[in-house]
């Protein structure tokens, strides 16, 4: 099995596709956004991090790298990962390379998901999550049966603090400026495959994983 990295604009569906791959192949999904959101919100670090997330700004590289390292160290030797949300810039890409080599791990395949701005925006504005069982919904594309209530466990659904039009724009601009250059970086490394992130995305990803 290959270790995979997703590169895509915000709300392009990296999390959704990762969850599907977890179900199909048993991958471990490592989302640095989730790791950051899981920091105790009452702690000083949690408050600082949540403030940056709310504004759509990147969290300090060292904080994210430390969380990532901890998570990678917890993997069993038989487990493979899907990395979602890291690296966000070239510095992080180099740090990742160093970290993986220290841990004797490799990055085998980088999938770039192509999703136009308007579709990613709509996915962000419609996104709803269950804070209890982590089920995911979308007001426009995958609504819950009862408005704002989780189908699975009945909890009230919540939206992310950064899924609003203003913050989305900041996040998208950060993607264009800092993260998009990674596409060429991984193309040059011979690891990149581009996939249409709008239609039949999962089928395409599965075929890339099996072909490559
Ligand atoms: P995501 O869940 O990937 O959309 O990330 C949500 C937010 O978490 C981002 O807008 C950043 O504030 C922060 N974040 C996630 N991953 C990183 C990273 N690799 N470097 C810096 N900040 C990050």
py3Dmol code that shows the C-alpha trace and the ligand (Angstrom):
import py3Dmol

protein = """\
ATOM      1  CA  UNK A   1       0.000   0.000   0.000  1.00  0.00           C
ATOM      2  CA  UNK A   2       1.118   3.533  -0.730  1.00  0.00           C
ATOM      3  CA  UNK A   3       1.364   6.511   1.598  1.00  0.00           C
ATOM      4  CA  UNK A   4      -0.696   9.279   0.041  1.00  0.00           C
ATOM      5  CA  UNK A   5      -0.842  13.049   0.219  1.00  0.00           C
ATOM      6  CA  UNK A   6      -3.790  15.164  -0.937  1.00  0.00           C
ATOM      7  CA  UNK A   7      -3.243  18.682  -2.233  1.00  0.00           C
ATOM      8  CA  UNK A   8      -6.362  20.717  -2.949  1.00  0.00           C
ATOM      9  CA  UNK A   9      -8.069  24.044  -2.301  1.00  0.00           C
ATOM     10  CA  UNK A  10     -10.001  24.431   0.968  1.00  0.00           C
ATOM     11  CA  UNK A  11     -13.273  22.465   1.087  1.00  0.00           C
ATOM     12  CA  UNK A  12     -12.400  20.616  -2.120  1.00  0.00           C
ATOM     13  CA  UNK A  13     -13.269  17.265  -0.536  1.00  0.00           C
ATOM     14  CA  UNK A  14      -9.923  16.008   0.824  1.00  0.00           C
ATOM     15  CA  UNK A  15     -11.571  14.905   4.070  1.00  0.00           C
ATOM     16  CA  UNK A  16     -14.463  13.162   2.315  1.00  0.00           C
ATOM     17  CA  UNK A  17     -12.181  11.287  -0.081  1.00  0.00           C
ATOM     18  CA  UNK A  18      -9.843  10.368   2.771  1.00  0.00           C
ATOM     19  CA  UNK A  19     -12.748   8.916   4.783  1.00  0.00           C
ATOM     20  CA  UNK A  20     -13.786   6.800   1.785  1.00  0.00           C
ATOM     21  CA  UNK A  21     -10.219   5.515   1.401  1.00  0.00           C
ATOM     22  CA  UNK A  22     -10.087   4.711   5.110  1.00  0.00           C
ATOM     23  CA  UNK A  23     -13.259   2.619   4.731  1.00  0.00           C
ATOM     24  CA  UNK A  24     -12.064   0.850   1.577  1.00  0.00           C
ATOM     25  CA  UNK A  25      -8.411   0.217   2.374  1.00  0.00           C
ATOM     26  CA  UNK A  26      -7.928   0.829   6.113  1.00  0.00           C
ATOM     27  CA  UNK A  27      -5.675   3.869   5.736  1.00  0.00           C
ATOM     28  CA  UNK A  28      -4.957   6.120   8.708  1.00  0.00           C
ATOM     29  CA  UNK A  29      -6.244   9.608   7.867  1.00  0.00           C
ATOM     30  CA  UNK A  30      -3.999  12.359   9.199  1.00  0.00           C
ATOM     31  CA  UNK A  31      -5.585  15.793   8.883  1.00  0.00           C
ATOM     32  CA  UNK A  32      -3.473  18.540  10.441  1.00  0.00           C
ATOM     33  CA  UNK A  33      -6.627  20.721  10.577  1.00  0.00           C
ATOM     34  CA  UNK A  34      -8.317  18.031  12.716  1.00  0.00           C
ATOM     35  CA  UNK A  35      -5.220  17.646  14.912  1.00  0.00           C
ATOM     36  CA  UNK A  36      -5.237  21.419  15.509  1.00  0.00           C
ATOM     37  CA  UNK A  37      -8.993  21.557  16.153  1.00  0.00           C
ATOM     38  CA  UNK A  38      -8.571  18.741  18.698  1.00  0.00           C
ATOM     39  CA  UNK A  39      -6.209  20.743  20.920  1.00  0.00           C
ATOM     40  CA  UNK A  40      -7.986  21.540  24.218  1.00  0.00           C
ATOM     41  CA  UNK A  41      -9.821  24.813  23.395  1.00  0.00           C
ATOM     42  CA  UNK A  42      -9.383  26.022  27.003  1.00  0.00           C
ATOM     43  CA  UNK A  43      -5.566  25.759  26.911  1.00  0.00           C
ATOM     44  CA  UNK A  44      -3.412  28.760  25.909  1.00  0.00           C
ATOM     45  CA  UNK A  45      -2.244  26.895  22.822  1.00  0.00           C
ATOM     46  CA  UNK A  46      -5.832  25.917  21.910  1.00  0.00           C
ATOM     47  CA  UNK A  47      -7.003  29.530  22.201  1.00  0.00           C
ATOM     48  CA  UNK A  48      -4.129  30.801  20.061  1.00  0.00           C
ATOM     49  CA  UNK A  49      -4.637  28.116  17.412  1.00  0.00           C
ATOM     50  CA  UNK A  50      -8.431  28.560  17.241  1.00  0.00           C
ATOM     51  CA  UNK A  51      -8.018  32.299  16.749  1.00  0.00           C
ATOM     52  CA  UNK A  52      -5.702  31.719  13.752  1.00  0.00           C
ATOM     53  CA  UNK A  53      -8.035  29.073  12.276  1.00  0.00           C
ATOM     54  CA  UNK A  54     -11.014  31.428  12.627  1.00  0.00           C
ATOM     55  CA  UNK A  55      -9.107  34.055  10.615  1.00  0.00           C
ATOM     56  CA  UNK A  56      -8.011  31.531   7.981  1.00  0.00           C
ATOM     57  CA  UNK A  57      -4.339  32.111   8.806  1.00  0.00           C
ATOM     58  CA  UNK A  58      -1.723  29.391   8.913  1.00  0.00           C
ATOM     59  CA  UNK A  59      -0.632  28.093  12.312  1.00  0.00           C
ATOM     60  CA  UNK A  60       3.095  28.179  13.115  1.00  0.00           C
ATOM     61  CA  UNK A  61       4.978  25.456  11.213  1.00  0.00           C
ATOM     62  CA  UNK A  62       6.651  24.122  14.391  1.00  0.00           C
ATOM     63  CA  UNK A  63       3.349  23.537  16.195  1.00  0.00           C
ATOM     64  CA  UNK A  64       1.865  21.654  13.248  1.00  0.00           C
ATOM     65  CA  UNK A  65       5.043  19.671  12.647  1.00  0.00           C
ATOM     66  CA  UNK A  66       5.136  18.541  16.293  1.00  0.00           C
ATOM     67  CA  UNK A  67       1.529  17.290  16.108  1.00  0.00           C
ATOM     68  CA  UNK A  68       2.237  15.533  12.837  1.00  0.00           C
ATOM     69  CA  UNK A  69       5.370  13.881  14.213  1.00  0.00           C
ATOM     70  CA  UNK A  70       3.454  12.560  17.235  1.00  0.00           C
ATOM     71  CA  UNK A  71       0.753  11.124  14.982  1.00  0.00           C
ATOM     72  CA  UNK A  72       3.233   9.490  12.575  1.00  0.00           C
ATOM     73  CA  UNK A  73       5.089   7.969  15.518  1.00  0.00           C
ATOM     74  CA  UNK A  74       1.851   6.366  16.713  1.00  0.00           C
ATOM     75  CA  UNK A  75       1.407   4.399  13.456  1.00  0.00           C
ATOM     76  CA  UNK A  76       2.003   0.676  13.530  1.00  0.00           C
ATOM     77  CA  UNK A  77       4.506  -0.629  10.966  1.00  0.00           C
ATOM     78  CA  UNK A  78       1.656  -2.297   9.034  1.00  0.00           C
ATOM     79  CA  UNK A  79      -0.324   0.973   8.756  1.00  0.00           C
ATOM     80  CA  UNK A  80      -0.275   3.467   5.880  1.00  0.00           C
ATOM     81  CA  UNK A  81      -1.310   7.103   5.947  1.00  0.00           C
ATOM     82  CA  UNK A  82      -3.244   9.674   3.975  1.00  0.00           C
ATOM     83  CA  UNK A  83      -1.934  13.129   4.701  1.00  0.00           C
ATOM     84  CA  UNK A  84      -4.476  15.940   4.365  1.00  0.00           C
ATOM     85  CA  UNK A  85      -3.579  19.571   5.016  1.00  0.00           C
ATOM     86  CA  UNK A  86       0.192  19.178   5.382  1.00  0.00           C
ATOM     87  CA  UNK A  87       2.405  20.413   3.759  1.00  0.00           C
ATOM     88  CA  UNK A  88       0.816  23.804   3.110  1.00  0.00           C
ATOM     89  CA  UNK A  89       4.008  25.436   1.779  1.00  0.00           C
ATOM     90  CA  UNK A  90       7.487  24.583   0.510  1.00  0.00           C
ATOM     91  CA  UNK A  91       9.108  24.881   3.931  1.00  0.00           C
ATOM     92  CA  UNK A  92       6.665  22.310   5.295  1.00  0.00           C
ATOM     93  CA  UNK A  93       7.263  20.065   2.269  1.00  0.00           C
ATOM     94  CA  UNK A  94      10.984  19.997   3.062  1.00  0.00           C
ATOM     95  CA  UNK A  95      10.275  19.425   6.750  1.00  0.00           C
ATOM     96  CA  UNK A  96       8.002  16.547   5.838  1.00  0.00           C
ATOM     97  CA  UNK A  97      10.702  14.951   3.707  1.00  0.00           C
ATOM     98  CA  UNK A  98      13.180  15.167   6.574  1.00  0.00           C
ATOM     99  CA  UNK A  99      10.707  13.843   9.126  1.00  0.00           C
ATOM    100  CA  UNK A 100       9.664  10.891   6.964  1.00  0.00           C
ATOM    101  CA  UNK A 101      13.242   9.966   6.245  1.00  0.00           C
ATOM    102  CA  UNK A 102      14.073  10.058   9.992  1.00  0.00           C
ATOM    103  CA  UNK A 103      11.094   7.803  10.673  1.00  0.00           C
ATOM    104  CA  UNK A 104      12.033   5.508   7.799  1.00  0.00           C
ATOM    105  CA  UNK A 105       8.750   6.227   6.021  1.00  0.00           C
ATOM    106  CA  UNK A 106       8.045   7.314   2.473  1.00  0.00           C
ATOM    107  CA  UNK A 107       5.573   9.471   0.604  1.00  0.00           C
ATOM    108  CA  UNK A 108       4.565   7.490  -2.471  1.00  0.00           C
ATOM    109  CA  UNK A 109       1.743   9.316  -4.235  1.00  0.00           C
ATOM    110  CA  UNK A 110       0.526  12.918  -4.283  1.00  0.00           C
ATOM    111  CA  UNK A 111      -3.006  13.491  -5.543  1.00  0.00           C
ATOM    112  CA  UNK A 112      -3.950  17.009  -6.561  1.00  0.00           C
ATOM    113  CA  UNK A 113      -7.739  17.466  -6.597  1.00  0.00           C
ATOM    114  CA  UNK A 114      -8.963  20.040  -9.100  1.00  0.00           C
ATOM    115  CA  UNK A 115     -12.071  21.878  -7.913  1.00  0.00           C
ATOM    116  CA  UNK A 116     -13.173  25.312  -9.209  1.00  0.00           C
ATOM    117  CA  UNK A 117     -13.467  28.178  -6.708  1.00  0.00           C
ATOM    118  CA  UNK A 118     -17.286  28.402  -6.830  1.00  0.00           C
ATOM    119  CA  UNK A 119     -17.823  24.725  -6.103  1.00  0.00           C
ATOM    120  CA  UNK A 120     -15.294  24.713  -3.251  1.00  0.00           C
ATOM    121  CA  UNK A 121     -16.988  27.824  -1.811  1.00  0.00           C
ATOM    122  CA  UNK A 122     -20.418  26.180  -1.913  1.00  0.00           C
ATOM    123  CA  UNK A 123     -19.017  23.042  -0.288  1.00  0.00           C
ATOM    124  CA  UNK A 124     -17.542  25.184   2.497  1.00  0.00           C
ATOM    125  CA  UNK A 125     -20.683  27.231   3.083  1.00  0.00           C
ATOM    126  CA  UNK A 126     -22.872  24.112   3.213  1.00  0.00           C
ATOM    127  CA  UNK A 127     -20.569  21.984   5.361  1.00  0.00           C
ATOM    128  CA  UNK A 128     -21.997  20.684   8.668  1.00  0.00           C
ATOM    129  CA  UNK A 129     -20.348  18.252  11.081  1.00  0.00           C
ATOM    130  CA  UNK A 130     -21.588  16.183  13.981  1.00  0.00           C
ATOM    131  CA  UNK A 131     -19.436  17.090  17.009  1.00  0.00           C
ATOM    132  CA  UNK A 132     -20.388  13.792  18.657  1.00  0.00           C
ATOM    133  CA  UNK A 133     -20.022  10.977  16.092  1.00  0.00           C
ATOM    134  CA  UNK A 134     -18.095  13.041  13.465  1.00  0.00           C
ATOM    135  CA  UNK A 135     -20.585  12.282  10.641  1.00  0.00           C
ATOM    136  CA  UNK A 136     -20.390  14.905   7.897  1.00  0.00           C
ATOM    137  CA  UNK A 137     -23.184  16.615   5.940  1.00  0.00           C
ATOM    138  CA  UNK A 138     -23.686  19.400   3.456  1.00  0.00           C
ATOM    139  CA  UNK A 139     -26.772  21.642   3.390  1.00  0.00           C
ATOM    140  CA  UNK A 140     -26.702  21.758  -0.415  1.00  0.00           C
ATOM    141  CA  UNK A 141     -25.311  18.402  -1.485  1.00  0.00           C
ATOM    142  CA  UNK A 142     -25.929  15.941   1.382  1.00  0.00           C
ATOM    143  CA  UNK A 143     -28.475  17.313   3.886  1.00  0.00           C
ATOM    144  CA  UNK A 144     -29.423  15.496   7.086  1.00  0.00           C
ATOM    145  CA  UNK A 145     -33.006  14.130   7.185  1.00  0.00           C
ATOM    146  CA  UNK A 146     -33.969  16.569   9.951  1.00  0.00           C
ATOM    147  CA  UNK A 147     -32.479  20.036   9.502  1.00  0.00           C
ATOM    148  CA  UNK A 148     -29.271  20.517  11.555  1.00  0.00           C
ATOM    149  CA  UNK A 149     -29.673  17.190  13.394  1.00  0.00           C
ATOM    150  CA  UNK A 150     -27.317  14.234  12.902  1.00  0.00           C
ATOM    151  CA  UNK A 151     -29.029  11.237  11.228  1.00  0.00           C
ATOM    152  CA  UNK A 152     -26.711   8.833  13.044  1.00  0.00           C
ATOM    153  CA  UNK A 153     -26.771   9.993  16.679  1.00  0.00           C
ATOM    154  CA  UNK A 154     -29.316  12.852  16.904  1.00  0.00           C
ATOM    155  CA  UNK A 155     -26.810  15.521  18.028  1.00  0.00           C
ATOM    156  CA  UNK A 156     -27.072  19.139  16.843  1.00  0.00           C
ATOM    157  CA  UNK A 157     -24.829  19.709  13.805  1.00  0.00           C
ATOM    158  CA  UNK A 158     -22.238  22.492  13.790  1.00  0.00           C
ATOM    159  CA  UNK A 159     -20.380  24.398  11.098  1.00  0.00           C
ATOM    160  CA  UNK A 160     -16.682  25.292  11.267  1.00  0.00           C
ATOM    161  CA  UNK A 161     -15.716  28.802  12.406  1.00  0.00           C
ATOM    162  CA  UNK A 162     -13.734  29.265   9.176  1.00  0.00           C
ATOM    163  CA  UNK A 163     -16.463  28.163   6.729  1.00  0.00           C
ATOM    164  CA  UNK A 164     -17.814  31.646   5.975  1.00  0.00           C
ATOM    165  CA  UNK A 165     -17.337  33.673   2.756  1.00  0.00           C
ATOM    166  CA  UNK A 166     -14.708  36.094   4.180  1.00  0.00           C
ATOM    167  CA  UNK A 167     -12.480  33.456   5.767  1.00  0.00           C
ATOM    168  CA  UNK A 168     -12.909  31.140   2.809  1.00  0.00           C
ATOM    169  CA  UNK A 169     -11.410  33.850   0.580  1.00  0.00           C
ATOM    170  CA  UNK A 170      -8.403  34.223   2.920  1.00  0.00           C
ATOM    171  CA  UNK A 171      -7.897  30.431   2.965  1.00  0.00           C
ATOM    172  CA  UNK A 172      -8.237  30.179  -0.803  1.00  0.00           C
ATOM    173  CA  UNK A 173      -5.709  32.981  -1.339  1.00  0.00           C
ATOM    174  CA  UNK A 174      -3.299  31.230   1.049  1.00  0.00           C
ATOM    175  CA  UNK A 175      -3.781  28.086  -1.037  1.00  0.00           C
ATOM    176  CA  UNK A 176      -2.989  29.908  -4.299  1.00  0.00           C
ATOM    177  CA  UNK A 177       0.047  31.651  -2.894  1.00  0.00           C
ATOM    178  CA  UNK A 178       1.662  29.070  -0.625  1.00  0.00           C
ATOM    179  CA  UNK A 179       0.271  25.626  -1.387  1.00  0.00           C
ATOM    180  CA  UNK A 180      -0.168  25.586  -5.166  1.00  0.00           C
ATOM    181  CA  UNK A 181       3.607  25.757  -5.792  1.00  0.00           C
ATOM    182  CA  UNK A 182       3.746  22.283  -4.237  1.00  0.00           C
ATOM    183  CA  UNK A 183       2.047  20.917  -7.343  1.00  0.00           C
ATOM    184  CA  UNK A 184       5.174  21.611  -9.405  1.00  0.00           C
ATOM    185  CA  UNK A 185       7.389  20.492  -6.555  1.00  0.00           C
ATOM    186  CA  UNK A 186       5.780  17.042  -6.473  1.00  0.00           C
ATOM    187  CA  UNK A 187       5.451  16.905 -10.269  1.00  0.00           C
ATOM    188  CA  UNK A 188       9.227  17.313 -10.477  1.00  0.00           C
ATOM    189  CA  UNK A 189       9.611  14.568  -7.896  1.00  0.00           C
ATOM    190  CA  UNK A 190       7.531  12.285 -10.159  1.00  0.00           C
ATOM    191  CA  UNK A 191       4.892  11.730  -7.480  1.00  0.00           C
ATOM    192  CA  UNK A 192       1.977  13.874  -8.667  1.00  0.00           C
ATOM    193  CA  UNK A 193      -1.288  12.792 -10.260  1.00  0.00           C
ATOM    194  CA  UNK A 194      -4.057  15.322 -10.970  1.00  0.00           C
ATOM    195  CA  UNK A 195      -7.653  14.200 -10.456  1.00  0.00           C
ATOM    196  CA  UNK A 196     -10.939  15.936 -11.279  1.00  0.00           C
ATOM    197  CA  UNK A 197     -12.462  16.667  -7.869  1.00  0.00           C
ATOM    198  CA  UNK A 198     -16.011  17.269  -9.128  1.00  0.00           C
ATOM    199  CA  UNK A 199     -17.328  14.160 -10.921  1.00  0.00           C
ATOM    200  CA  UNK A 200     -16.799  10.498  -9.944  1.00  0.00           C
ATOM    201  CA  UNK A 201     -13.843  11.573  -7.875  1.00  0.00           C
ATOM    202  CA  UNK A 202     -13.584   8.497  -5.677  1.00  0.00           C
ATOM    203  CA  UNK A 203     -13.605   6.077  -8.627  1.00  0.00           C
ATOM    204  CA  UNK A 204     -10.847   8.118 -10.265  1.00  0.00           C
ATOM    205  CA  UNK A 205      -8.767   8.122  -7.092  1.00  0.00           C
ATOM    206  CA  UNK A 206      -9.140   4.362  -6.670  1.00  0.00           C
ATOM    207  CA  UNK A 207      -7.989   3.808 -10.236  1.00  0.00           C
ATOM    208  CA  UNK A 208      -4.978   6.100  -9.714  1.00  0.00           C
ATOM    209  CA  UNK A 209      -4.021   4.220  -6.557  1.00  0.00           C
ATOM    210  CA  UNK A 210      -4.298   0.858  -8.295  1.00  0.00           C
ATOM    211  CA  UNK A 211      -2.641   1.984 -11.554  1.00  0.00           C
ATOM    212  CA  UNK A 212       0.288   3.845 -10.213  1.00  0.00           C
TER     213      UNK A 212
END
"""
ligand_1 = """\
23
LIG
P -8.087 22.368 7.139
O -8.901 21.518 8.078
O -7.012 21.602 6.431
O -8.954 23.185 6.217
O -7.308 23.420 8.050
C -7.979 24.368 8.850
C -7.013 25.392 9.378
O -6.042 24.758 10.229
C -6.188 26.137 8.344
O -6.891 27.221 7.742
C -5.011 26.603 9.187
O -5.385 27.682 10.034
C -4.771 25.399 10.086
N -3.840 24.416 9.454
C -4.136 23.162 9.021
N -3.056 22.567 8.506
C -2.038 23.460 8.615
C -0.672 23.450 8.245
N -0.111 22.407 7.631
N 0.075 24.570 8.516
C -0.458 25.631 9.130
N -1.756 25.733 9.481
C -2.545 24.649 9.238
"""
view = py3Dmol.view(width=600, height=400)
view.addModel(protein, "pdb")
view.setStyle({"model": 0}, {"cartoon": {"style": "trace"}})
view.addModel(ligand_1, "xyz")
view.setStyle({"model": 1}, {"stick": {}})
view.zoomTo()
view.show()
